[in-house]
Amino acid sequence: MSALHLGDVEAFPFIEAPSSRQIADGYQHLQELGAVDERRQLTTLGLELAKLPVDPKIGRMLLAGRDEQCLTEILTIASGLSIQDPRERPYEAREAVDRAQARFVDERSDFLSYLKLWDFFDDAIKHKKSNKQLINQCHDLYLSHLRLREWRELHAQLASIVGEMGLRVNETPATYEQIHRALMSGLLGNLGMKQAEDDQYLGARGIKFSIFPGSGLKKSRPKWVLTSELVETTKLYARCVAKIEPEWVEPIAKTICKSHFYEPHWEKDRGEVVAWERVTLYGLPIVPRRTVSYGRVNPQEAREIFIREALATFQFTTRGGFYQHNRDLVRDIEQLEHKSRRPDVLVDEQAIVEFYDAIIPQDICNAASFESWREQAEKQQPKILWMTRDKLMRHGADQVTADLYPEQMTVAGVKLPLKYRFEPGHSLDGVTVTVPLALLNQLEPEQFDWLVPGMLREKLTSLIKSLPKTLRRHCVPVPDFVTSALTDLPIGDGPLLEALGTYIRQRTQQTVVRADWSMEGLSPHCFMNFRIVDDARNELAMGRDLNQLKTQLGQAAQLTFRDNAPSIEREGLTKWDFGDLPEKIAFSKGRQQLTGYPALEDMGDSVAIRLFDTELEASTAMREGVRRLLRLELKEQMKQLEKGLPNFTQIAMQLRAVANADDLKDDVLLAITDRAFIGDEALPRNDKAFADLRQKAKTRLPAVTQGAMQLLAQIATEYQQNVLKLTGQQKPIPELREQMQQLVYKGFFHTTPWAQLTHLPRYLKALRVRQEKYGNNPSRDQQRSAEIIELASRLQARLERNRKAGLDEPKLVEFRWLIEELKVSLFAQELKTPFPVSLKRLNKFWDDEIGR
């Protein structure tokens, strides 16, 4: 009607006018075929269709057959679809039909079955002997001879029509894709996508259908199909089905496909804002997801995203100098925030967006257009895109100075870089110091307790708030108390807790012990974060517990330290012929200045010069090394000593439960040589000092040997008497045997400090006196024993904690011997103690010297 210019369909005076719904459906079908546009105006394709006196659907296939170079095949299939199917399928002969018509089946497409059937009938006509024979042949194959004749006649009519229109048929066979693209152009409403959960297909506008049982595709069930028609029987079936690819659909159905764009975002590599596009046809996702340039879809929103995600957040690549300038400026201000732990210095992202938005033209939405505009704009105004510091800061952050927040700190003569970060919960929150592995063992935790000046106020505040209320109430108001402390504390000098505890005691007359500080309640950023790196600056470990890191990497640190040290080390030394041995040496490692501590190391039959990374290790090794070197040089004296230990055989018998004779002799020789050769003398550092020490050693050796053996004999006698006493008691005090073993054990003679070694006979005798008195008042003994056990448990717990943390507290050794003196005072007063001792005095010693 549109082609004939008969006016508006809805206004045409039909005898039986169609409903508005029917008219709408008709227009929708024509729009699907491309015959009319969305305004219901006839298209060029529609004018061609109007000239074909066939169903528009068939006409559209024929025109597409011309365009796809497959008109020969489409004429055959289209004419076959226009008649009743010539293949008969009686229900009672289903299996016979399947066998007979198997030659016509195509596993990919039922449409191609029409071509096979056409070729069969054409060949049968050419080679028929008679019409009856042809009819019988068709009957045997369950084919309707009349419908086949009807098909040939309709085909001839269609061929004549397209011929008159000037449409040329193809002479070479068309491909599968060409044929089905042409068919699809007339059947766009008959697509289907297989459902994952069952064998059904999702069709246009949400309908669901199944493939007809007689189809050649019933078993393969491809992902996407095209069907000639949907027939409702027991359920909705698709008849005449073919496998298709979804990418064929969009070019054919472009005018009726719908696109949905989502998640627009900046893509740095492409230099433009992109989005994901989902293309659907009647609800079927023919393109589930693909990347498209969002600037062509929504240029205004693409511009906003370009400014916000590319420029404002510095995710852009440009040759413009403004970019590096602005990024460095923002990073500098972010560092001020990290240092001051205040997220209010840098303006928010919106302010940066507004800066660019006010300058960049409205049509700029990608890197190419931006760069083109920028190059021209900067010719007129070179710094048009340069931000200024005052525009990026909300306030001046005057409190963030280099003195309060330094970029590095000097420890052990080495400058260590500091990095600040304000991000609670992050492993780098607070201040992080980067430590070379070679320097690790030379660091002590108290060097970092004070953090940096700018962070100290918060740490002191947190520490005071962690105190028990009974102590905390003496430090209020806390802010004022901290301000005063910051003025008076010796910042950076010694352990922080010790200094703060002393300050509180001076100000409030309240004693703060270490257990009062609730360190677990402090935020992680109140502790220095250590980042340990190797020579290539690769991170080896990180954490806030320096002692734990030293335990983990201490051995590797020492090896690394020695690898980088100057060539001072020597081996196989049996006399002092190597000149002076300095107490420490400084050397360079890259740009770092390190300090090493040379010392002699006992190698058994010789000594070696080693460079240690800590003074304590060097001192311990040096004493053992000097002792060994003196034994090597005083060979004759050592031979006489080993042969002439007075009463050694008897002593060894008395202490046979402690160690065998050989081990005991080694223990005694170590103790005697250490006392006679070195004693309280300073360790030698040159050949003259060593020679002087050697002469003193020769002189002292006889007297020390006699004194040591007399002392050992007393210890052995007391030990033996204790053993006999405990063995003879029906109810010995349970802990006495354990306490005796803590005094006399394998190696005790050289490991017990000489000052305490002389008291061992008295300590052992005190144990025996206690056993003798026990029967007089067991309850009193048990009460005093409980007091001793509590002190010993406290000491053991502290020693274990220090062992795990790699700490050494000399005062604990002193406390251990005070406990022995307290035992004498409580259980054997008649033996007397060299100084006043009591439970109260020991608790005070712990609080004052150890507890903090």
Secondary structure, 3 states (H helix, E strand, C coil): CCCCCCCCHHHCCCCCCCCHHHHHHHHHHHHHHCCECCCCCECHHHHHHHCCCCCHHHHHHHHHHHHCCCHHHHHHHHHHHCCCCCECCCHHHHHHHHHHCHHHCCCCECHHHHHHHHHHHHHHHHCCCCHHHHHHHHHHCCECHHHHHHHHHHHHHHHHHHHHCCCCCCCCCCCHHHHHHHHHHCCHHHEEEECCCCCCEEEHHHCEEEECCCCCCCCCCCCEEEEEEEEECCCEEEEEEEECCHHHHHHHCCCCCEEEEEEEEEECCCCEEEEEEEEEECCEEEEEEEEEEHHHCCHHHHHHHHHHHHHCCCCCCCCCHHHHHHHHHHHHHHHHHHHHCCCCCECCHHHHHHHHHCCCCCCCCEHHHHHHHHHHHHHHCCCCCCCCHHHHECCCCCCCCCCCCCCEEEECCEEEEEEEECCCCCCCCEEEEEEEHHHHHHCCHHHCCCCCHHHHHHHHHHHHHCCCHHHHHHHCCHHHHHHHHHHHCCCCCCCHHHHHHHHHHHHHCCCCCHHHCCHHHCCHHHCCEEEEECCCCCEEEEECCHHHHHHHHHHHHHHHHHHHCCCCCEEEECCCCCCCCCCCEEEEECCEEEEEEEEEEECCCCEEEEEECCHHHHHHHHHHHHHHHHHHHCHHHHHHHHHCCCCHHHHHHHCCCCCCHHHHHHHHHHHHHHHHHHCCCCCCCCHHHHHHHHHHHHHHHHHHHHHHHHHHHHHHHHHHHHHHHHHHCCCCCHHHHHHHHHHCCCCHHHHCCHHHHCCHHHHHHHHHHHHHHHHHCHHHHHHHHHHHHHHHHHHHHHHHHHHHHCCCCHHHHHHHHHHHHHHHHHHCHHHCCCCCCCHHHHHHHHHHHHCC
